Amino acid sequence: MDINEIKLAIEKELGACRADIVKVVDQSSLNDFKGLHLGKKSVCSALFSQMRNVPSESKQIVGKLVVDLRQEISEMFNKKETELKNIALEKQLQNEKVDINLPGYSTKLGSKHPFFAVVDDITDFFVGLGYDIADGPEVESDHNNFEMMNIPKDHPSRDMQDSFSITDELVLRSHTSAVQARVMAASKGVGPIKVICPGKVYRRDNDATHSHQFGQVEGLVISEDATFANLLETLTLLLKHLFGDKRKVRFRPSYFPFTEPSIEADISCFECGGTGCKFCKNTGYIEILGAGMVHPNVLRLNGFDDSKYQGFAFGIGIDRVAMLKYNIDDIKRFYTNDIRFLSEFYKE
Ligand code: PHE
């Protein structure tokens, strides 16, 4: 081969390489390209082995031409290899892309449980009238729960509250009047007292409107001049605050061992407005709370001079108020924590 033939072969090979490299689209066609143009059977290798037949005066020139050829083909190969790697990387990045436009997980904000909405409402009302708030244990002594409330052992009036006994001397408190006994003891016979006692209480009851556990707010006022008229005014204001100005309030005589005289308060029926229906058992009214003037025995038992002091007390059921206010059909709904029920009270 003379030098011109070699130059021609190099040109031809370069042309073939340029044509082939554009057809390379993946790793496998790139390997084929390498085998064909840089491998043992390539034109390049053949030219290298021809070198011994090249006359020595041309060897240097021909050698450089062949080395340059291999260099150029290698560059084509390298460029293509990088190109393919970049395409593969781009593809991988596309697949792994995090779409930041996707909506995130939203956090649902809860709202006050209807039970506590009522507790807070009643508490705010009485704090506004200058009452203190008192708290006590749910496991109470028989002494505070009954005896100090003028309900001696073996007296039939105990039957009014079917309680849970823990021992002969301990009960789950059946009303928060027990807290009032504690407040009176702490006052050591010195008035005035003006207090409300919100809290959970327990009785052996179980139907759609009664549960073994429910909430109460009881109130106690003891002073030298607290009157029955003050009691009626306080309860009327409370009931209008809770149920609206349109509700009529009615008081009936009643009996509680710890008050004398005792009353119960009713409000005009939500369903019929007072004309009588199934909901109010045709009375036009719904019973809502018990109250009365503190019995002189209770004053004396709790260390107050009943010739100097008098007072009034009242007790209202939290669950009952919430059921009437929000039209809830079963008291158990307050205690089962069903999210479908509770979400009815979400305020967005
Ligand atoms: N303690 C009574 C009850 O639980 C409610 C009440 C309180 C009634 C104060 C009158 C006076 O039923």
Residues whose N, C-alpha, C, O or C-beta is under 5 A from the ligand:
A	BS01	LIG	S174 H175 S177 F256 T259 G290 A291 G292 A313 F314 G315
